[in-house]
Amino acid sequence: MPKTIREVAVAYNKAAPLYDYMNRVYFFRRDKRFRSMLAERLNLKPSDAVLDLCCGTGLDFPFLLQKIKNQGTLLGVDLSSKMLQQAKKKSGSERISLARSDATHLPFRDEAFDAIFVSFCLKITPAHEKVIEEAARVLKPFGKIGILGNHKPSGALRLPGIILIKVLSDMAKIDFEIDLEEHLSKKFMILEDRKMYGGLVQLLVVRNSAIHTTDKKSNNNFRITTNLENLSTASKRRMNDA
Ligand SMILES: C[S@@+](CC[C@H](N)C(=O)[O-])C[C@H]1O[C@@H](n2cnc3c(N)ncnc32)[C@H](O)[C@@H]1O
């Protein structure tokens, strides 16, 4: 299912006002448990700098904020301005900053973050391999990434799941054929891989096993306090195209 960054941004700009409601209906509020469980797995310290990649409307924020308390920083990044507008309503804490950016070209310096949280994005974004590469670049050596992803249902849900998959592929731009473990294992050590919610949700925890070897981007030397107003001109230009 070929798609572009622009198509994804348009789809999520449209979905933004109703996103939290649709999320509640789809998960029967169980996603709170998945998000909380994943935040727990990251073993965050209060002083940590955490990146919420493709943060959407900020549904992960409460669980991450609870871990970093009043000392760490949480940066939410998304390419959809409308999703970020919703996230802004949940970012009352001074520990949270938001940035509009494409996850395939993050405007942050290498090894800027202690941990990364990515929920329900890697099977949606075009060029997920590049997103994984960027995550490895901005993550500190031995830092952890927690991932929640949509997954093909198994067991009793396998047959009714075929219709669900068709609907979600069209509406939410999810590509269920992507094998996340395979792609992640090229860059990271997989610590946990668990299927939940009748197989519809996959939780993965991976560790950056070594100092990354991708190119140093000296002109992308952003500090983690970056906010929507101070993204680089190049980044803004890319975003305006979306
Ligand atoms: C299904 S939503 C998930 C949002 C949130 N993480 C959650 O769990 O509710 C997917 C989000 O990924 C964002 N997204 C997709 N591709 C992206 C990319 N390349 N860079 C930044 N954000 C992206 C979309 O704009 C959308 O907000």
The ligand as an ORCA input file, in Angstrom:
! r2SCAN-3c Opt
* xyz 0 1
  C      -2.161      6.215     14.946
  S      -1.449      7.727     15.348
  C      -0.667      7.344     16.899
  C      -0.525      8.555     17.764
  C      -0.064      8.264     19.194
  N       1.296      7.812     19.238
  C      -0.974      7.288     19.871
  O      -0.521      6.228     20.292
  O      -2.152      7.599     20.025
  C      -0.066      7.825     14.258
  C       0.640      9.162     14.314
  O       1.886      9.055     13.634
  C       2.124     10.287     12.981
  N       3.141     10.044     11.958
  C       3.098      9.158     10.955
  N       4.228      9.198     10.236
  C       5.022     10.133     10.810
  C       6.316     10.640     10.533
  N       7.056     10.183      9.500
  N       6.814     11.601     11.327
  C       6.104     12.081     12.380
  N       4.859     11.651     12.688
  C       4.322     10.676     11.922
  C       0.762     10.687     12.446
  O       0.691     12.065     12.133
  C      -0.122     10.300     13.630
  O      -0.287     11.367     14.535
*
